[in-house]
């Protein structure tokens, strides 16, 4: 938002087109409070910090995907329940769109049956439960309101720490968000391994974990077929146009030129994403992440 406004864009011209992508974890009320806090922060910042006048700019549009990390390879049918609870949290928190993971994704790409169950989970929530008929149905509940306030305050504390480090880009260079994520993942794993956090079918209630789950097996011949299709498609392109688009991108990359129109031009003449990346790497090199520890 700050960068766009600094470039001269009017906030109400682009804010309504922005959207976000959130993960839905298994802690039900905490997840609902997280989405409510995010929506409240967005509305406040757009109105008070950026002076947005269009009510559409105040609305935080976001998509939610259920948590892949919560899926277990042990007793995978339990994942149907986990996904349903996570999806429900997203809906109660105000998500506009939703992706529900399939129960076998901790083991392989999902089978058609598993995908259908994931889809039906959404449809049951949408058409049978009535939870989408009321805006913010848990608003006013003490536990949810208190947790929303707490998460909002903690989020602002993160914003402050990131600003003190010089902004998000500088924070990434210093490994700050990577360390926070790694530390949280490490603490979670320690809780699971010590038994302080119960994961059903993994470190508790493990009896009956001897059923075989039918997994999707992809025919290796499909890889060969897809490679050949790609080669054929590339051979049919207007190669002078492809080369000209890549040349223009390479020449503009070291400057302050807006690269987006050039990227679109490249896509229109069927320059591949890999070719675009290689062209930019020839100018900027490859990014190497700072080690977390």
C-alpha positions as protocol buffer text, in pm:
chain_id: "A"
residue {
  index: 1
  type: UNK
  ca { x: 0 y: 0 z: 0 }
}
residue {
  index: 2
  type: UNK
  ca { x: 276 y: 243 z: 96 }
}
residue {
  index: 3
  type: UNK
  ca { x: 475 y: 171 z: -219 }
}
residue {
  index: 4
  type: UNK
  ca { x: 171 y: 208 z: -446 }
}
residue {
  index: 5
  type: UNK
  ca { x: 68 y: 539 z: -290 }
}
residue {
  index: 6
  type: UNK
  ca { x: 428 y: 662 z: -308 }
}
residue {
  index: 7
  type: UNK
  ca { x: 421 y: 589 z: -682 }
}
residue {
  index: 8
  type: UNK
  ca { x: 124 y: 821 z: -720 }
}
residue {
  index: 9
  type: UNK
  ca { x: -170 y: 578 z: -723 }
}
residue {
  index: 10
  type: UNK
  ca { x: -495 y: 678 z: -558 }
}
residue {
  index: 11
  type: UNK
  ca { x: -572 y: 435 z: -279 }
}
residue {
  index: 12
  type: UNK
  ca { x: -936 y: 388 z: -381 }
}
residue {
  index: 13
  type: UNK
  ca { x: -831 y: 301 z: -736 }
}
residue {
  index: 14
  type: UNK
  ca { x: -648 y: -15 z: -634 }
}
residue {
  index: 15
  type: UNK
  ca { x: -732 y: -112 z: -275 }
}
residue {
  index: 16
  type: UNK
  ca { x: -1063 y: -282 z: -365 }
}
residue {
  index: 17
  type: UNK
  ca { x: -871 y: -511 z: -602 }
}
residue {
  index: 18
  type: UNK
  ca { x: -626 y: -639 z: -340 }
}
residue {
  index: 19
  type: UNK
  ca { x: -680 y: -980 z: -184 }
}
residue {
  index: 20
  type: UNK
  ca { x: -506 y: -1199 z: 71 }
}
residue {
  index: 21
  type: UNK
  ca { x: -439 y: -1569 z: 125 }
}
residue {
  index: 22
  type: UNK
  ca { x: -468 y: -1718 z: 471 }
}
residue {
  index: 23
  type: UNK
  ca { x: -397 y: -2058 z: 623 }
}
residue {
  index: 24
  type: UNK
  ca { x: -664 y: -2217 z: 844 }
}
residue {
  index: 25
  type: UNK
  ca { x: -513 y: -2407 z: 1134 }
}
residue {
  index: 26
  type: UNK
  ca { x: -687 y: -2644 z: 1372 }
}
residue {
  index: 27
  type: UNK
  ca { x: -722 y: -2420 z: 1683 }
}
residue {
  index: 28
  type: UNK
  ca { x: -1084 y: -2328 z: 1611 }
}
residue {
  index: 29
  type: UNK
  ca { x: -1149 y: -2007 z: 1806 }
}
residue {
  index: 30
  type: UNK
  ca { x: -797 y: -1877 z: 1760 }
}
residue {
  index: 31
  type: UNK
  ca { x: -835 y: -1904 z: 1383 }
}
residue {
  index: 32
  type: UNK
  ca { x: -1168 y: -1722 z: 1385 }
}
residue {
  index: 33
  type: UNK
  ca { x: -1016 y: -1447 z: 1598 }
}
residue {
  index: 34
  type: UNK
  ca { x: -718 y: -1425 z: 1361 }
}
residue {
  index: 35
  type: UNK
  ca { x: -940 y: -1349 z: 1062 }
}
residue {
  index: 36
  type: UNK
  ca { x: -1149 y: -1101 z: 1259 }
}
residue {
  index: 37
  type: UNK
  ca { x: -834 y: -921 z: 1377 }
}
residue {
  index: 38
  type: UNK
  ca { x: -696 y: -907 z: 1023 }
}
residue {
  index: 39
  type: UNK
  ca { x: -1020 y: -761 z: 888 }
}
residue {
  index: 40
  type: UNK
  ca { x: -1032 y: -501 z: 1165 }
}
residue {
  index: 41
  type: UNK
  ca { x: -670 y: -399 z: 1113 }
}
residue {
  index: 42
  type: UNK
  ca { x: -724 y: -364 z: 739 }
}
residue {
  index: 43
  type: UNK
  ca { x: -1036 y: -150 z: 776 }
}
residue {
  index: 44
  type: UNK
  ca { x: -870 y: 78 z: 1033 }
}
residue {
  index: 45
  type: UNK
  ca { x: -548 y: 122 z: 838 }
}
residue {
  index: 46
  type: UNK
  ca { x: -726 y: 190 z: 509 }
}
residue {
  index: 47
  type: UNK
  ca { x: -950 y: 453 z: 666 }
}
residue {
  index: 48
  type: UNK
  ca { x: -714 y: 617 z: 915 }
}
residue {
  index: 49
  type: UNK
  ca { x: -366 y: 569 z: 768 }
}
residue {
  index: 50
  type: UNK
  ca { x: -436 y: 578 z: 395 }
}
residue {
  index: 51
  type: UNK
  ca { x: -752 y: 790 z: 395 }
}
residue {
  index: 52
  type: UNK
  ca { x: -957 y: 558 z: 176 }
}
residue {
  index: 53
  type: UNK
  ca { x: -1307 y: 692 z: 110 }
}
residue {
  index: 54
  type: UNK
  ca { x: -1457 y: 403 z: -89 }
}
residue {
  index: 55
  type: UNK
  ca { x: -1617 y: 150 z: 151 }
}
residue {
  index: 56
  type: UNK
  ca { x: -1499 y: -128 z: -81 }
}
residue {
  index: 57
  type: UNK
  ca { x: -1142 y: -33 z: 8 }
}
residue {
  index: 58
  type: UNK
  ca { x: -1214 y: -105 z: 374 }
}
residue {
  index: 59
  type: UNK
  ca { x: -1318 y: -464 z: 306 }
}
residue {
  index: 60
  type: UNK
  ca { x: -1043 y: -721 z: 340 }
}
residue {
  index: 61
  type: UNK
  ca { x: -1096 y: -977 z: 67 }
}
residue {
  index: 62
  type: UNK
  ca { x: -925 y: -1304 z: 152 }
}
residue {
  index: 63
  type: UNK
  ca { x: -906 y: -1667 z: 50 }
}
residue {
  index: 64
  type: UNK
  ca { x: -854 y: -1944 z: 304 }
}
residue {
  index: 65
  type: UNK
  ca { x: -693 y: -2284 z: 263 }
}
residue {
  index: 66
  type: UNK
  ca { x: -708 y: -2549 z: 531 }
}
residue {
  index: 67
  type: UNK
  ca { x: -374 y: -2635 z: 689 }
}
residue {
  index: 68
  type: UNK
  ca { x: -165 y: -2890 z: 507 }
}
residue {
  index: 69
  type: UNK
  ca { x: 65 y: -2915 z: 808 }
}
residue {
  index: 70
  type: UNK
  ca { x: -224 y: -3044 z: 1020 }
}
residue {
  index: 71
  type: UNK
  ca { x: -281 y: -3344 z: 791 }
}
residue {
  index: 72
  type: UNK
  ca { x: -143 y: -3670 z: 924 }
}
residue {
  index: 73
  type: UNK
  ca { x: -20 y: -3975 z: 738 }
}
residue {
  index: 74
  type: UNK
  ca { x: -142 y: -4187 z: 1029 }
}
residue {
  index: 75
  type: UNK
  ca { x: -515 y: -4264 z: 1022 }
}
residue {
  index: 76
  type: UNK
  ca { x: -567 y: -4029 z: 725 }
}
residue {
  index: 77
  type: UNK
  ca { x: -948 y: -4042 z: 743 }
}
residue {
  index: 78
  type: UNK
  ca { x: -918 y: -3830 z: 1057 }
}
residue {
  index: 79
  type: UNK
  ca { x: -806 y: -3550 z: 826 }
}
residue {
  index: 80
  type: UNK
  ca { x: -1163 y: -3517 z: 698 }
}
residue {
  index: 81
  type: UNK
  ca { x: -1265 y: -3397 z: 1045 }
}
residue {
  index: 82
  type: UNK
  ca { x: -965 y: -3166 z: 1075 }
}
residue {
  index: 83
  type: UNK
  ca { x: -1034 y: -3010 z: 738 }
}
residue {
  index: 84
  type: UNK
  ca { x: -1403 y: -2958 z: 817 }
}
residue {
  index: 85
  type: UNK
  ca { x: -1322 y: -2779 z: 1143 }
}
residue {
  index: 86
  type: UNK
  ca { x: -1059 y: -2560 z: 977 }
}
residue {
  index: 87
  type: UNK
  ca { x: -1294 y: -2475 z: 690 }
}
residue {
  index: 88
  type: UNK
  ca { x: -1569 y: -2385 z: 934 }
}
residue {
  index: 89
  type: UNK
  ca { x: -1330 y: -2151 z: 1118 }
}
residue {
  index: 90
  type: UNK
  ca { x: -1254 y: -1978 z: 789 }
}
residue {
  index: 91
  type: UNK
  ca { x: -1623 y: -1930 z: 714 }
}
residue {
  index: 92
  type: UNK
  ca { x: -1703 y: -1802 z: 1063 }
}
residue {
  index: 93
  type: UNK
  ca { x: -1404 y: -1566 z: 1036 }
}
residue {
  index: 94
  type: UNK
  ca { x: -1540 y: -1411 z: 716 }
}
residue {
  index: 95
  type: UNK
  ca { x: -1347 y: -1568 z: 430 }
}
residue {
  index: 96
  type: UNK
  ca { x: -1474 y: -1500 z: 78 }
}
residue {
  index: 97
  type: UNK
  ca { x: -1337 y: -1818 z: -80 }
}
residue {
  index: 98
  type: UNK
  ca { x: -1215 y: -2149 z: 49 }
}
residue {
  index: 99
  type: UNK
  ca { x: -993 y: -2443 z: -38 }
}
residue {
  index: 100
  type: UNK
  ca { x: -1037 y: -2766 z: 156 }
}
residue {
  index: 101
  type: UNK
  ca { x: -746 y: -3012 z: 150 }
}
residue {
  index: 102
  type: UNK
  ca { x: -804 y: -3378 z: 71 }
}
residue {
  index: 103
  type: UNK
  ca { x: -758 y: -3633 z: 348 }
}
residue {
  index: 104
  type: UNK
  ca { x: -478 y: -3826 z: 170 }
}
residue {
  index: 105
  type: UNK
  ca { x: -252 y: -3532 z: 86 }
}
residue {
  index: 106
  type: UNK
  ca { x: -2 y: -3620 z: 358 }
}
residue {
  index: 107
  type: UNK
  ca { x: 68 y: -3936 z: 158 }
}
residue {
  index: 108
  type: UNK
  ca { x: 36 y: -3847 z: -211 }
}
residue {
  index: 109
  type: UNK
  ca { x: -150 y: -3636 z: -461 }
}
residue {
  index: 110
  type: UNK
  ca { x: -520 y: -3675 z: -380 }
}
residue {
  index: 111
  type: UNK
  ca { x: -737 y: -3940 z: -537 }
}
residue {
  index: 112
  type: UNK
  ca { x: -1062 y: -3840 z: -705 }
}
residue {
  index: 113
  type: UNK
  ca { x: -1260 y: -3984 z: -413 }
}
residue {
  index: 114
  type: UNK
  ca { x: -1059 y: -3778 z: -161 }
}
residue {
  index: 115
  type: UNK
  ca { x: -1107 y: -3462 z: -367 }
}
residue {
  index: 116
  type: UNK
  ca { x: -1481 y: -3526 z: -380 }
}
residue {
  index: 117
  type: UNK
  ca { x: -1500 y: -3557 z: -1 }
}
residue {
  index: 118
  type: UNK
  ca { x: -1310 y: -3227 z: 32 }
}
residue {
  index: 119
  type: UNK
  ca { x: -1556 y: -3060 z: -205 }
}
residue {
  index: 120
  type: UNK
  ca { x: -1857 y: -3209 z: -27 }
}
residue {
  index: 121
  type: UNK
  ca { x: -1719 y: -3074 z: 302 }
}
residue {
  index: 122
  type: UNK
  ca { x: -1746 y: -2723 z: 164 }
}
residue {
  index: 123
  type: UNK
  ca { x: -2090 y: -2788 z: 19 }
}
residue {
  index: 124
  type: UNK
  ca { x: -2225 y: -2925 z: 348 }
}
residue {
  index: 125
  type: UNK
  ca { x: -2096 y: -2617 z: 532 }
}
residue {
  index: 126
  type: UNK
  ca { x: -2246 y: -2386 z: 268 }
}
residue {
  index: 127
  type: UNK
  ca { x: -2584 y: -2550 z: 218 }
}
residue {
  index: 128
  type: UNK
  ca { x: -2671 y: -2745 z: 534 }
}
residue {
  index: 129
  type: UNK
  ca { x: -2528 y: -2568 z: 837 }
}
residue {
  index: 130
  type: UNK
  ca { x: -2662 y: -2215 z: 794 }
}
residue {
  index: 131
  type: UNK
  ca { x: -2336 y: -2065 z: 924 }
}
residue {
  index: 132
  type: UNK
  ca { x: -2304 y: -1840 z: 619 }
}
residue {
  index: 133
  type: UNK
  ca { x: -2642 y: -1676 z: 677 }
}
residue {
  index: 134
  type: UNK
  ca { x: -2517 y: -1442 z: 950 }
}
residue {
  index: 135
  type: UNK
  ca { x: -2237 y: -1187 z: 930 }
}
residue {
  index: 136
  type: UNK
  ca { x: -1980 y: -1235 z: 1206 }
}
residue {
  index: 137
  type: UNK
  ca { x: -2195 y: -1490 z: 1395 }
}
residue {
  index: 138
  type: UNK
  ca { x: -1951 y: -1516 z: 1688 }
}
residue {
  index: 139
  type: UNK
  ca { x: -1919 y: -1140 z: 1734 }
}
residue {
  index: 140
  type: UNK
  ca { x: -1992 y: -1051 z: 2097 }
}
residue {
  index: 141
  type: UNK
  ca { x: -1873 y: -1383 z: 2237 }
}
residue {
  index: 142
  type: UNK
  ca { x: -1628 y: -1293 z: 2514 }
}
residue {
  index: 143
  type: UNK
  ca { x: -1369 y: -1558 z: 2428 }
}
residue {
  index: 144
  type: UNK
  ca { x: -1365 y: -1464 z: 2060 }
}
residue {
  index: 145
  type: UNK
  ca { x: -1365 y: -1087 z: 2122 }
}
residue {
  index: 146
  type: UNK
  ca { x: -1084 y: -1111 z: 2380 }
}
residue {
  index: 147
  type: UNK
  ca { x: -874 y: -1330 z: 2153 }
}
residue {
  index: 148
  type: UNK
  ca { x: -937 y: -1095 z: 1858 }
}
residue {
  index: 149
  type: UNK
  ca { x: -808 y: -803 z: 2066 }
}
residue {
  index: 150
  type: UNK
  ca { x: -503 y: -1001 z: 2174 }
}
residue {
  index: 151
  type: UNK
  ca { x: -412 y: -1115 z: 1823 }
}
residue {
  index: 152
  type: UNK
  ca { x: -462 y: -763 z: 1688 }
}
residue {
  index: 153
  type: UNK
  ca { x: -223 y: -622 z: 1951 }
}
residue {
  index: 154
  type: UNK
  ca { x: 35 y: -892 z: 1880 }
}
residue {
  index: 155
  type: UNK
  ca { x: 8 y: -822 z: 1506 }
}
residue {
  index: 156
  type: UNK
  ca { x: 80 y: -454 z: 1562 }
}
residue {
  index: 157
  type: UNK
  ca { x: 380 y: -555 z: 1773 }
}
residue {
  index: 158
  type: UNK
  ca { x: 511 y: -753 z: 1473 }
}
residue {
  index: 159
  type: UNK
  ca { x: 453 y: -453 z: 1246 }
}
residue {
  index: 160
  type: UNK
  ca { x: 657 y: -240 z: 1486 }
}
residue {
  index: 161
  type: UNK
  ca { x: 943 y: -490 z: 1501 }
}
residue {
  index: 162
  type: UNK
  ca { x: 948 y: -523 z: 1121 }
}
residue {
  index: 163
  type: UNK
  ca { x: 956 y: -144 z: 1080 }
}
residue {
  index: 164
  type: UNK
  ca { x: 1245 y: -122 z: 1327 }
}
residue {
  index: 165
  type: UNK
  ca { x: 1438 y: -371 z: 1112 }
}
residue {
  index: 166
  type: UNK
  ca { x: 1388 y: -147 z: 808 }
}
residue {
  index: 167
  type: UNK
  ca { x: 1074 y: -299 z: 653 }
}
residue {
  index: 168
  type: UNK
  ca { x: 969 y: -639 z: 531 }
}
residue {
  index: 169
  type: UNK
  ca { x: 1231 y: -678 z: 259 }
}
residue {
  index: 170
  type: UNK
  ca { x: 1512 y: -600 z: 501 }
}
residue {
  index: 171
  type: UNK
  ca { x: 1353 y: -830 z: 760 }
}
residue {
  index: 172
  type: UNK
  ca { x: 1357 y: -1118 z: 512 }
}
residue {
  index: 173
  type: UNK
  ca { x: 1721 y: -1046 z: 429 }
}
residue {
  index: 174
  type: UNK
  ca { x: 1802 y: -1068 z: 800 }
}
residue {
  index: 175
  type: UNK
  ca { x: 1605 y: -1390 z: 836 }
}
residue {
  index: 176
  type: UNK
  ca { x: 1355 y: -1251 z: 1089 }
}
residue {
  index: 177
  type: UNK
  ca { x: 1030 y: -1406 z: 959 }
}
residue {
  index: 178
  type: UNK
  ca { x: 1213 y: -1727 z: 873 }
}
residue {
  index: 179
  type: UNK
  ca { x: 1338 y: -1755 z: 1233 }
}
residue {
  index: 180
  type: UNK
  ca { x: 993 y: -1684 z: 1375 }
}
residue {
  index: 181
  type: UNK
  ca { x: 838 y: -1955 z: 1157 }
}
residue {
  index: 182
  type: UNK
  ca { x: 1115 y: -2204 z: 1232 }
}
residue {
  index: 183
  type: UNK
  ca { x: 1096 y: -2141 z: 1606 }
}
residue {
  index: 184
  type: UNK
  ca { x: 719 y: -2186 z: 1608 }
}
residue {
  index: 185
  type: UNK
  ca { x: 743 y: -2508 z: 1406 }
}
residue {
  index: 186
  type: UNK
  ca { x: 1014 y: -2640 z: 1638 }
}
residue {
  index: 187
  type: UNK
  ca { x: 810 y: -2564 z: 1951 }
}
residue {
  index: 188
  type: UNK
  ca { x: 505 y: -2733 z: 1798 }
}
residue {
  index: 189
  type: UNK
  ca { x: 703 y: -3045 z: 1712 }
}
residue {
  index: 190
  type: UNK
  ca { x: 849 y: -3061 z: 2063 }
}
residue {
  index: 191
  type: UNK
  ca { x: 499 y: -3041 z: 2210 }
}
residue {
  index: 192
  type: UNK
  ca { x: 381 y: -3325 z: 1987 }
}
residue {
  index: 193
  type: UNK
  ca { x: 681 y: -3548 z: 2057 }
}
residue {
  index: 194
  type: UNK
  ca { x: 657 y: -3490 z: 2433 }
}
residue {
  index: 195
  type: UNK
  ca { x: 284 y: -3558 z: 2431 }
}
residue {
  index: 196
  type: UNK
  ca { x: 197 y: -3213 z: 2568 }
}
residue {
  index: 197
  type: UNK
  ca { x: -4 y: -3154 z: 2250 }
}
residue {
  index: 198
  type: UNK
  ca { x: -230 y: -3443 z: 2154 }
}
residue {
  index: 199
  type: UNK
  ca { x: -257 y: -3528 z: 1785 }
}
residue {
  index: 200
  type: UNK
  ca { x: -520 y: -3798 z: 1747 }
}
residue {
  index: 201
  type: UNK
  ca { x: -385 y: -4107 z: 1572 }
}
residue {
  index: 202
  type: UNK
  ca { x: -24 y: -3984 z: 1595 }
}
residue {
  index: 203
  type: UNK
  ca { x: 76 y: -3966 z: 1962 }
}
residue {
  index: 204
  type: UNK
  ca { x: -256 y: -4076 z: 2116 }
}
residue {
  index: 205
  type: UNK
  ca { x: -546 y: -4304 z: 2024 }
}
residue {
  index: 206
  type: UNK
  ca { x: -326 y: -4489 z: 1777 }
}
residue {
  index: 207
  type: UNK
  ca { x: -505 y: -4823 z: 1788 }
}
residue {
  index: 208
  type: UNK
  ca { x: -640 y: -4939 z: 1455 }
}
residue {
  index: 209
  type: UNK
  ca { x: -372 y: -4766 z: 1250 }
}
residue {
  index: 210
  type: UNK
  ca { x: -317 y: -5060 z: 1020 }
}
residue {
  index: 211
  type: UNK
  ca { x: -558 y: -4986 z: 737 }
}
residue {
  index: 212
  type: UNK
  ca { x: -421 y: -4934 z: 390 }
}
residue {
  index: 213
  type: UNK
  ca { x: -520 y: -4615 z: 211 }
}
residue {
  index: 214
  type: UNK
  ca { x: -559 y: -4631 z: -164 }
}
residue {
  index: 215
  type: UNK
  ca { x: -321 y: -4374 z: -312 }
}
residue {
  index: 216
  type: UNK
  ca { x: -311 y: -4202 z: -647 }
}
residue {
  index: 217
  type: UNK
  ca { x: -37 y: -4342 z: -873 }
}
residue {
  index: 218
  type: UNK
  ca { x: 62 y: -4119 z: -1163 }
}
residue {
  index: 219
  type: UNK
  ca { x: 166 y: -4298 z: -1481 }
}
residue {
  index: 220
  type: UNK
  ca { x: 532 y: -4202 z: -1554 }
}
residue {
  index: 221
  type: UNK
  ca { x: 444 y: -4196 z: -1924 }
}
residue {
  index: 222
  type: UNK
  ca { x: 245 y: -3878 z: -1861 }
}
residue {
  index: 223
  type: UNK
  ca { x: 567 y: -3691 z: -1786 }
}
residue {
  index: 224
  type: UNK
  ca { x: 715 y: -3787 z: -2122 }
}
residue {
  index: 225
  type: UNK
  ca { x: 393 y: -3693 z: -2296 }
}
residue {
  index: 226
  type: UNK
  ca { x: 382 y: -3352 z: -2128 }
}
residue {
  index: 227
  type: UNK
  ca { x: 748 y: -3278 z: -2211 }
}
residue {
  index: 228
  type: UNK
  ca { x: 681 y: -3358 z: -2575 }
}
residue {
  index: 229
  type: UNK
  ca { x: 375 y: -3135 z: -2580 }
}
residue {
  index: 230
  type: UNK
  ca { x: 582 y: -2851 z: -2437 }
}
residue {
  index: 231
  type: UNK
  ca { x: 858 y: -2899 z: -2694 }
}
residue {
  index: 232
  type: UNK
  ca { x: 602 y: -2898 z: -2975 }
}
residue {
  index: 233
  type: UNK
  ca { x: 437 y: -2583 z: -2842 }
}
residue {
  index: 234
  type: UNK
  ca { x: 769 y: -2402 z: -2809 }
}
residue {
  index: 235
  type: UNK
  ca { x: 864 y: -2497 z: -3163 }
}
residue {
  index: 236
  type: UNK
  ca { x: 544 y: -2337 z: -3292 }
}
residue {
  index: 237
  type: UNK
  ca { x: 611 y: -1998 z: -3131 }
}
residue {
  index: 238
  type: UNK
  ca { x: 718 y: -1681 z: -3311 }
}
residue {
  index: 239
  type: UNK
  ca { x: 1080 y: -1707 z: -3200 }
}
residue {
  index: 240
  type: UNK
  ca { x: 1187 y: -1356 z: -3311 }
}
residue {
  index: 241
  type: UNK
  ca { x: 903 y: -1219 z: -3096 }
}
residue {
  index: 242
  type: UNK
  ca { x: 1007 y: -1441 z: -2804 }
}
residue {
  index: 243
  type: UNK
  ca { x: 1370 y: -1329 z: -2830 }
}
residue {
  index: 244
  type: UNK
  ca { x: 1269 y: -963 z: -2862 }
}
residue {
  index: 245
  type: UNK
  ca { x: 1050 y: -985 z: -2551 }
}
residue {
  index: 246
  type: UNK
  ca { x: 1329 y: -1146 z: -2347 }
}
residue {
  index: 247
  type: UNK
  ca { x: 1582 y: -891 z: -2472 }
}
residue {
  index: 248
  type: UNK
  ca { x: 1354 y: -603 z: -2372 }
}
residue {
  index: 249
  type: UNK
  ca { x: 1312 y: -757 z: -2027 }
}
residue {
  index: 250
  type: UNK
  ca { x: 1687 y: -801 z: -1976 }
}
residue {
  index: 251
  type: UNK
  ca { x: 1759 y: -444 z: -2087 }
}
residue {
  index: 252
  type: UNK
  ca { x: 1493 y: -296 z: -1857 }
}
residue {
  index: 253
  type: UNK
  ca { x: 1568 y: -508 z: -1550 }
}
residue {
  index: 254
  type: UNK
  ca { x: 1868 y: -304 z: -1421 }
}
residue {
  index: 255
  type: UNK
  ca { x: 1671 y: 22 z: -1453 }
}
residue {
  index: 256
  type: UNK
  ca { x: 1372 y: 173 z: -1270 }
}
residue {
  index: 257
  type: UNK
  ca { x: 1143 y: 76 z: -1558 }
}
residue {
  index: 258
  type: UNK
  ca { x: 811 y: -80 z: -1461 }
}
residue {
  index: 259
  type: UNK
  ca { x: 862 y: -443 z: -1569 }
}
residue {
  index: 260
  type: UNK
  ca { x: 497 y: -546 z: -1554 }
}
residue {
  index: 261
  type: UNK
  ca { x: 408 y: -435 z: -1911 }
}
residue {
  index: 262
  type: UNK
  ca { x: 717 y: -617 z: -2039 }
}
residue {
  index: 263
  type: UNK
  ca { x: 624 y: -932 z: -1849 }
}
residue {
  index: 264
  type: UNK
  ca { x: 277 y: -919 z: -2001 }
}
residue {
  index: 265
  type: UNK
  ca { x: 425 y: -868 z: -2347 }
}
residue {
  index: 266
  type: UNK
  ca { x: 645 y: -1174 z: -2291 }
}
residue {
  index: 267
  type: UNK
  ca { x: 349 y: -1384 z: -2178 }
}
residue {
  index: 268
  type: UNK
  ca { x: 147 y: -1282 z: -2483 }
}
residue {
  index: 269
  type: UNK
  ca { x: 410 y: -1425 z: -2719 }
}
residue {
  index: 270
  type: UNK
  ca { x: 424 y: -1744 z: -2505 }
}
residue {
  index: 271
  type: UNK
  ca { x: 752 y: -1689 z: -2327 }
}
residue {
  index: 272
  type: UNK
  ca { x: 754 y: -1947 z: -2048 }
}
residue {
  index: 273
  type: UNK
  ca { x: 783 y: -1865 z: -1681 }
}
residue {
  index: 274
  type: UNK
  ca { x: 1115 y: -2051 z: -1670 }
}
residue {
  index: 275
  type: UNK
  ca { x: 1252 y: -1844 z: -1956 }
}
residue {
  index: 276
  type: UNK
  ca { x: 1146 y: -1522 z: -1785 }
}
residue {
  index: 277
  type: UNK
  ca { x: 1315 y: -1631 z: -1461 }
}
residue {
  index: 278
  type: UNK
  ca { x: 1637 y: -1722 z: -1642 }
}
residue {
  index: 279
  type: UNK
  ca { x: 1638 y: -1384 z: -1816 }
}
residue {
  index: 280
  type: UNK
  ca { x: 1602 y: -1198 z: -1486 }
}
residue {
  index: 281
  type: UNK
  ca { x: 1861 y: -1421 z: -1318 }
}
residue {
  index: 282
  type: UNK
  ca { x: 2108 y: -1324 z: -1591 }
}
residue {
  index: 283
  type: UNK
  ca { x: 2078 y: -967 z: -1460 }
}
residue {
  index: 284
  type: UNK
  ca { x: 2022 y: -1006 z: -1088 }
}
residue {
  index: 285
  type: UNK
  ca { x: 2163 y: -1349 z: -1015 }
}
residue {
  index: 286
  type: UNK
  ca { x: 1993 y: -1610 z: -795 }
}
residue {
  index: 287
  type: UNK
  ca { x: 1863 y: -1523 z: -450 }
}
residue {
  index: 288
  type: UNK
  ca { x: 2023 y: -1715 z: -167 }
}
residue {
  index: 289
  type: UNK
  ca { x: 1826 y: -1708 z: 156 }
}
residue {
  index: 290
  type: UNK
  ca { x: 2007 y: -1609 z: 471 }
}
residue {
  index: 291
  type: UNK
  ca { x: 2042 y: -1918 z: 694 }
}
residue {
  index: 292
  type: UNK
  ca { x: 1797 y: -1907 z: 982 }
}
residue {
  index: 293
  type: UNK
  ca { x: 2061 y: -2028 z: 1228 }
}
